[in-house]
């Protein structure tokens, strides 16, 4: 019994370690954007899934200045020139605008998907002469990865093992929902294939009928021609 309990404990620890690695927060994406240009990023999100995003312009070397106000904190963001600002628009698969910011230094957004498909986040920098390169970081998460498990652990005051089990349960539910979603998509594709095959069969039958009709008309025309020429 002791050996079996030790085996179960080691298995749970292995699962916890694996989940802590697989569900750890991903590093933000770093991009460089030229003035007057646009860069878009897409993410396939299911209906009902939550998505959160954070973005900020990277301060260029030797650039930016902080406010000298006494009420400003030491962690206040530096003030960047107008050439180092970005605008962002997040749209749904059907083109509905979910978030819009213009000429900002940083920002964040959050929404719950009401449509399934590719959601698009497009950044663009204002046109500036001379051309400037704006670097920014973008962190976009959806589904399970959009939840802050550290805050869950702090608010619930639960131990680490229970947090890992909650992660495992949420991951299993996400996989289960994904399987149903893929099954529904597969049924749609099968129905589309059936309709396409049926239409192709009718098209082939219609084409064969036209060919036979044309051949019959040609034979009838040749027969009349030869009869008029008294060759038959």
C-alpha positions in Angstrom: 0.0 0.0 0.0 2.8 2.4 0.8 4.4 1.7 -2.5 1.1 2.3 -4.4 0.6 5.6 -2.5 4.1 6.7 -3.3 3.5 5.8 -7.0 0.2 7.9 -7.0 2.0 10.8 -5.4 4.8 10.7 -7.9 2.3 10.6 -10.7 0.4 13.6 -9.3 3.7 15.5 -9.0 4.6 14.7 -12.5 1.2 15.9 -13.8 1.5 19.1 -11.8 5.0 19.8 -13.2 3.9 19.1 -16.7 0.9 21.4 -16.3 3.0 24.1 -14.8 5.2 24.0 -17.9 2.5 23.7 -20.5 0.1 26.3 -19.0 2.7 28.8 -17.9 2.2 32.3 -19.4 3.6 32.7 -22.8 6.1 35.4 -23.5 4.7 38.5 -25.3 5.3 38.9 -29.0 7.7 41.6 -30.1 7.2 43.5 -33.3 8.8 46.3 -35.2 6.4 48.5 -37.2 7.4 51.2 -39.8 5.6 54.5 -39.9 2.5 54.4 -42.1 2.4 50.6 -42.2 0.0 48.0 -40.7 0.5 44.6 -39.1 -2.3 42.2 -38.3 -2.4 39.2 -36.0 -5.2 36.6 -36.0 -6.4 34.1 -33.4 -8.9 31.3 -33.8 -11.3 31.6 -30.9 -14.4 29.5 -30.1 -17.8 30.9 -29.0 -17.9 31.6 -25.3 -14.2 31.7 -24.9 -12.6 34.7 -23.1 -9.8 36.6 -24.7 -7.5 39.2 -23.1 -4.7 41.3 -24.6 -2.1 43.7 -23.5 0.2 45.9 -25.6 2.7 48.6 -25.1 5.3 50.5 -27.2 8.9 49.6 -26.4 10.9 52.7 -25.3 13.7 53.3 -27.8 17.2 53.6 -26.5 17.8 57.0 -25.1 14.2 58.0 -25.9 11.3 59.1 -23.8 11.1 61.3 -20.7 9.1 60.8 -17.5 6.9 63.4 -15.9 8.5 65.5 -13.2 5.3 65.8 -11.2 5.8 64.9 -7.5 2.6 62.8 -7.6 4.0 60.5 -10.3 5.2 57.1 -9.2 8.7 55.7 -10.0 7.1 53.1 -12.3 5.3 55.7 -14.5 5.7 55.1 -18.2 8.0 57.4 -20.1 6.4 59.9 -22.4 7.1 59.0 -26.0 7.0 61.3 -29.1 4.1 61.2 -31.5 6.1 59.2 -33.9 6.3 56.3 -31.4 2.6 55.7 -30.9 0.4 52.9 -32.3 -3.3 52.4 -33.1 -5.1 49.2 -32.6 -8.4 47.7 -33.8 -9.7 44.3 -32.8 -12.5 42.8 -35.0 -14.6 39.7 -35.0 -14.7 37.1 -37.9 -17.8 39.0 -39.2 -16.1 42.4 -39.0 -17.6 43.7 -35.8 -15.3 46.1 -33.9 -14.5 44.9 -30.4 -11.7 47.3 -29.4 -10.2 50.5 -30.8 -7.4 52.7 -29.6 -5.7 55.5 -31.6 -2.2 56.9 -31.1 -1.6 55.3 -27.7 1.5 54.2 -25.9 -0.1 51.1 -24.2 -3.4 49.6 -23.5 -5.4 46.4 -22.9 -8.6 44.8 -23.9 -10.8 41.9 -23.0 -13.9 40.3 -24.5 -15.9 37.1 -24.6 -16.2 35.6 -28.1 -19.8 35.6 -29.5 -18.7 34.3 -32.9 -16.4 31.3 -33.8 -13.5 31.9 -36.1 -10.4 34.1 -36.7 -10.4 37.3 -34.6 -8.1 40.0 -36.0 -5.9 42.5 -34.2 -4.4 45.1 -36.5 -1.8 47.6 -35.4 -0.7 50.6 -37.4 1.7 53.5 -36.8 1.0 57.1 -37.8 2.7 58.3 -41.0 5.8 60.2 -40.1 8.7 61.9 -41.9 11.5 60.9 -41.5 10.3 57.3 -41.3 10.4 55.9 -37.7 10.4 52.3 -36.5 8.1 51.6 -33.6 8.8 48.5 -31.5 5.9 47.1 -29.4 5.1 44.0 -27.4 1.7 42.3 -27.7 0.4 39.6 -25.4 -2.9 38.0 -26.6 -4.4 35.0 -24.8 -7.6 33.2 -25.1 -9.4 30.2 -23.5 -7.6 28.5 -20.7 -4.4 30.6 -21.0 -6.4 33.8 -20.5 -7.1 33.0 -16.8 -4.7 34.2 -14.2 -4.2 31.2 -12.0 -1.8 33.1 -9.7 -4.7 35.3 -8.7 -7.0 32.3 -8.3 -4.5 30.8 -5.8 -4.1 34.0 -3.9 -7.8 34.8 -3.7 -8.9 31.2 -2.8 -5.9 30.6 -0.5 -5.5 27.1 -1.8 -2.4 25.0 -2.0 -0.4 24.6 -5.2 -1.7 21.0 -5.8 -5.3 22.1 -5.8 -4.4 24.9 -8.3 -2.8 22.4 -10.6 -5.8 20.1 -10.3 -8.0 23.1 -11.2 -5.8 23.7 -14.2 -6.1 20.0 -15.2 -9.9 20.1 -14.9 -10.1 23.3 -17.0 -7.8 21.9 -19.6 -9.9 18.7 -19.9 -13.0 20.7 -20.2 -11.4 22.8 -22.9 -10.3 19.7 -24.8 -13.8 18.2 -24.5 -15.3 21.4 -25.9 -12.7 21.4 -28.7 -13.6 17.8 -29.6 -17.3 18.7 -29.9 -16.4 21.7 -31.9 -14.3 19.7 -34.3 -17.0 17.0 -34.5 -19.5 19.7 -35.5 -17.1 21.1 -38.1 -16.5 17.6 -39.4 -20.3 17.0 -39.8 -20.6 20.2 -41.7 -17.8 19.2 -44.0 -19.3 15.8 -44.6 -22.7 17.4 -45.4 -21.0 19.8 -47.8 -19.2 16.9 -49.5 -22.5 15.0 -49.8 -24.2 18.0 -51.4 -21.2 18.6 -53.7 -21.2 14.9 -54.8 -24.9 15.0 -55.5 -24.6 18.1 -57.5 -21.7 16.7 -59.5 -23.7 13.5 -60.2 -26.6 15.6 -61.5 -24.2 17.7 -63.5 -22.6 14.6 -65.1 -26.1 13.1 -65.9 -27.2 16.5 -67.4 -24.0 16.7 -69.5 -24.4 13.1 -70.7 -28.0 13.9 -71.7 -26.9 17.0 -73.6 -24.1 15.0 -75.4 -26.6 12.3 -76.5 -29.1 14.9 -77.6 -26.5 16.7 -79.7 -25.3 13.4 -81.2 -28.9 12.4 -82.1 -29.5 15.8 -83.8 -26.3 15.4 -85.8 -27.3 11.9 -87.0 -30.8 13.2 -87.9 -29.2 16.2 -89.8 -26.8 13.9 -91.7 -29.6 11.5 -92.6 -31.7 14.3 -94.0 -28.7 15.7 -95.9 -27.9 12.4 -97.5 -31.6 11.9 -98.4 -31.8 15.3 -100.1 -28.6 14.5 -102.0 -30.1 11.1 -102.9 -27.1 9.3 -101.5 -29.2 7.0 -99.4 
